[in-house]
Amino acid sequence: MEEKIEGSFVDSIEGEFSQKVSHLISDFQNIEFLDYYNNSLKSLADSTFYDYQHLNGKGGTYLVKICLLGFYK
């Protein structure tokens, strides 16, 4: 899916959102921003997506597992 969104409007607003959140929490040492857009999740198989931006059930299950691994690291 990466090749379909890279450089697109969606890619632009997702990047902007990540930057804003990172900036907003930069003063707080007890908050960690887990940015799953700007990492390897963009390389998920097409079969894990409902459309170009949203995960289906299979992709959602995978994301929950990744989030839990990130939370309990």
Secondary structure, 3 states (H helix, E strand, C coil): CHHHHCCCHHHHHHHHHHHHHHHHHCCCCCCCCCCCCCCHHHHCCHHHECCCCCECHHHHHHHHHHHHHHHCC
